[in-house]
Amino acid sequence: MNKPTRRPGRLPLLAPAPTLLGLLIASGGASPLQAQFELGSEADGLAVTLDPLIQGRYAIERGEEDATSEFDFRRAWLDTTGTLFHPDLSFRLQPDFSSGELSMRDIWLQYSLTESLNLRAGQFTVPFGLPRDIGGPNRLFTELSIAGNQFEVPAGRDTGVTLLGGNGEDRAWAVGVFDGRGRLDQRDDRPSTSGHLFSARGAWAPVGAVPRDNTTVGKPVERTLALGAGLQAANRNHLRDWTRGREDRVDQQRADWVTATADSVVKFARTAISFAAFRRDVSPDHGPSYHDLGAELELAQALPWEGIEVAARHAVLRHDAGDDLGTDERWQREWGAGLNWYHRGQRQKTQLMWLDRDADTSAWELHLQHQFRF
């Protein structure tokens, strides 16, 4: 039996939801050919590019006892970028309206120190892993895997300062220091941390260019072999419940931790393969030390029909919290499959995705969504 659920900013729809999604698809296909709306000019001291993005999603979630379905806007952004006062001073504002309330994803200023070196300050994506580096709108699967989600910073963003370098083609790197409390609008009651979050990422493509997606984009792709690595370290940090329930007070859930990742992307002919591995060592202020391991593998194969590809994913996550925490949920696995239809590359696409995050039960998720930029 289907039970509609309601969340802030989401519509409890069953039969009408596919109709609404169809309207999104139609409106996306009829949108103008330009990629963005451009205002002003550098000569005037202010150049602004508006790049709205909407992802409408109809989801069915099958639990052990029943199923629920809902239509929501997974993403509703007004991506605003440009230059301010000087061509070397750029900015980005990315408000998000998908929750029914205004929240700010990106808000930063960046100064170009040299042709290949930039300094960025504000709230933005923490440089670390491949999934966040690619970004949700460009990923093969919109949702992070159980591995990627576990090892990335929650919500992906923090406030800090970062140096970004590289030639933008076959190499790129970033090193930054952050507040260590996550997004400004999602900090809740967690107190300030006594230490900072240090994060770095580097990517190199001996063949082709550093990829901005891990898909075939529905057509033959340029041959690519790209390698990446990331490292994070934090001191007495609150980003997660590092004690895993041992302590019920937020101020006792601090920990020192170090996380590392390595990844690769391979593209040839009509195939794209990406792999990422993760490890984190945690030393809580209260409780025993432990480490977590994770890995994900994604495959995209373009079909003979223009703009259509099939997708597959497998991810594993190992919790090693020690017997003292009394949990047997050390291993988690995820299987995923999907069909992607690109209308204008990553700007316009329709996705049908199936995800099973626990192979031992009948629980699964099915997502039908459409993404378009105006």
N, C-alpha and C positions, 0 to 999 in steps of 0.2 A: 504493500500500500504506500502510495506517495504522500508525503507530508511536506507541504511548503513551509519553509523557514524564513524568518525575517531578521535582518540585521540592519544597522544604521546605513542608510544610503542604498539599500538593496530592495528589489521588488519581489514580493512573494507570488511569482507567476509560474504556471505550469504550461498549459496549452498555448497562451499568447506569447510565451518567451521566444520560441523559434521564429515567430512572426516578427518580433522586435529585432531579433538578430538578423533576419532577412532584410529589414529596412536599413540596418547598419551596413550590411554588405552592399546593398543597392546604392546607398548614399556614398559609400567609399568608391565604388566603381564610377560614379558620376562626378567625382570631385575633379577640380581643375588639375592641369598637368603640372603646375608649379609645385615645388617641394615645400616652400615656406612663403610666408608673407614678410616682405622686407620693408622697413621704414627707416627714413633718415639716411645719412651717409657719414663716412668717416671725416669728410671735409667739414661737416657741420659739428663735429665733436661728439656725435651720438648716432650710432648705427645699430638698429635693433632687428632681429629676426624672430618672428613668431612661428612656432612649429607645434600646433596642437596635435595631441594623440589621444585616441579613444580605443579601448578594448572592451567590447561587450561580450559577456560570457554567460552561457547557460550550462549549469553543472548538475549532474546527478551523482549523489554519493550513496553507495550501497554499504550499509553496516551489517553486523551479524544478525540483526533482527528485522530491520526495515530499511527503507530508502527515503531520501529527501532530495528535493530538487529546488533550484532557485535560479533567477536571472539577476546578474549584477554587472556593474561596470568595474572590471578588474583594474583598469587604469583609466584615468581621465586627467591628462596633463595639459598644461599650457607652457610648453618649453620656450623660454625667452632667453636668447643669447645676443651678444653684440659687443661693441666697443664703447668706451666711455672716456671722453676728453682727449684720448690719445690712441692711435692704432695699436700700441703695445699693451694697453690696459683693456682687458676684456672681462665680461661678467656672464653669469648664468643665474636665472631665477626659474625654478621649476615647481610651481604650485600644483597640488594634486587635489582633485575634487571627488575622487572615487568613493570615499567613505561617507559622503553627504556633508562633510565639513571640510573647510579649507585646511590643508596641511602643506608644509613646505619640504620638498625633497632636497633640491639643490639650491643653495644660495651662496655664491662665492665670487671673489674677484681674483683675477690672474694677471700677472705682469710678465711680459716677455723680456727676460734678462739678456738673452742672445737668441740667435736664430733657432737653436736647438735646446734651450734651457728656459723653463718657465717656473715662476713661483706662484702658488695658489693658496688662498686663505679663505676659510669659511666652512660651510657644511657641504660635504660631497661624499662620493663613494670612496671608501677606504681601499687603497691599492693593496691587493693580496692575491685573490684567486681568479681563475679563468671565468667561472660563471658570472661573477659581478663585473669583470673586465669587459665581457661581451655585452652585458646589459639585457634586461628582460625582454624588451621589444625585438631584439635580434637573436635571441636564443632559439635553438631547435625546439626545446620544450620551454614554454613560458615560465613554468614553476620550477624553482630549484629542486634538486634531488634531495633525498634525506641526508646524503653526505655533504653536498654543497651548502645546504641550509644550516647544518650543525656546526661547520667550521668557519663560515663567514660571520662577520659582525652582524648581530641582529638588525634587521632593516637595512643593512648594507652601508649606512652612512654614519658619520661622526663629524665633530667640528675640530679643525686643526689647520696645520700648515704643511704643505708638501712641495718638494722640488720634483719637477717632471722634466725628463730629458729624452734624447734619442732623435733619430731623423724622421720618425713618423711613418717609415716604410718597413724596413726590415729589422728595426730594433727600437725598443722603448723601455723606459724604466721610471720608477717613482719611489721616493723615500719621504716619509712624513711622520710627524708626531701629532697625536690627537688627544682630546680631552678624556676619552675612554668611557663616556657615558651614553653613547649612541645618539640618535636623532633628538633634536631639541624638543620635539613635540611628543616623544615617547619615553621620557625618562621616568615618569610616574613619581614614586616616592623613594627611588634609590638615591642614597646620599652621594655626595661628591667622593671621588676616589683619591687616595693619597698618592697614587702613581699615574703615569700617563700610558697611553697606548702607542707603541712604535710599530710601524708597518712599512713594508717595502715589497715591490714587485718588479721583476724584469722579464722581458720577452725578446726573443731573437728568432728570426726566420731565415735559416740558411737557404731555403727555397721559397720564392714568392715573397709575400708581405705578411706582417703581423696581422692576423685575422681579426675582423670586427664582428664576425658571426661564426657559427659552427654548422652552417647549413649549406646545401647546394644552391640555394636561392632558385631552385626550379630550373636550372640550366647547367650546361657544362661549366666547370669552374677552373680558375687558374690553379696550376699545380702549386701546392703549398706544403711546407714542412715548417712548423713553428713550435718552439719550445719555450716554456715559461716556468718561473719559480717565484714563490712568495714566502715571506717570513713576518710573523707578528710576535710581539712580546708585550706583556702588561704586568704591572706591579700592583698588588692589592686591589684588584679590579672587581666591579660589580655587574658587568654586562650580563651575566647569567647567574643562575643559582648554582655556583660551583660546588656547594656542599651536597647538592642533590637531595634536599629534603631533610638532612640531618639537623640543620639549625633553622628554626622558624623565624628568626629575626634577620631582617635585611642587612643590618650592619655587621652580621656575623657570616655573611656569605661572600666575603672577599677571597681572592686567590691570586697568586702569582702563576702565570702560565706562558707557554711558548707554543706557537702553532707554525707548522711548515707545510708547504704544498709544492707539488711539481706537476706539470701538465704538458700536453702536446696536442696539436691539431694537424691532421693530415688531410689534404684534399687532392683528388685526381679524377680526371674524366668527369663522371657524374656522381661521385661518392665523396662524402666527408665523414671523418672519424675524429672524435676528440676523447681524450682520457685525462683524468685528474686524480691524484692521490693526496691524502691529507694525514697529518699526525699532530696531536696536541698533547702536551704534558702539563698537568695541572697540580699545583700545590696549594690547597685551600688553607686559610688561616685556621679553620676548625675542621678536622677530619683527615683521613688518609690521602696521600697523593695517588694519582692514577693517570692513565693516558687513554686517549681515544684514537681510533684509526678509521679511515674511510676511503672509498674510491668510487668513481663513477665512469661509465663508458657510454658514449652516445654515437649513434650511427645515422647518417642521412643518405638516402639513395634516391636520386632523381628518376622519375618514370619517363617512358617515351613521350608522354603528353606534356606539352610545354607548360611549365609553371607548377608541376605537381611532384611531390616527393613523399616517400614514406620515411618514418622516423622510428628509432628503437632506443631504449635506454635500460641499463642495469646499474644499480648502485647498491653498495653494502656499507654498513656502519657498525663498528664494534665499540661498545661501551666496556671499559675495563675499570670499574669503580671499586673493585675489591669486595670481598665477601661481607665486610662490615656494614655495607649499605643495604644488604638484604634484597638484591634484585637479581632476577634471572634473565632480564631482557638485555643481554649483552650483544646479541647479533640482531640486526635488522636488515631486511632486504627490500629492494624496490624493483619492480619491472614496469616498463612503460612502452607504449606503442602509439603511433599517431600517423595522421595523413595531413600534409600541409599543402595548401593551394595558394600560390603567390600571384597577385594581380599586378602589382607594381613593386616587385622586390619586397624588401622588408617593410616598406611603407604601407602596403595593402596586402593582407593575407588572411586566409581562413584556415583554422586549425581544428581538427578533431583528435582529441588525446584521451587515452585510457591509461590509468595509473593504478597499480596494485602495490601498496606499501607494506603488505604483510601477507606473504604467500601461504601462510598456514591457515588463513581464514578466508571467508567469502567477501571480505570488504574490498571495495574498489571505488574509483572515481572515473567519471566520464565527462569531459569538457568539450563543448562546442563553442568556439569563440571567433570573433572577427576583429581585426586590428586595422585601423586606418588613420592616416594623417591627412589633414586638409591640404 
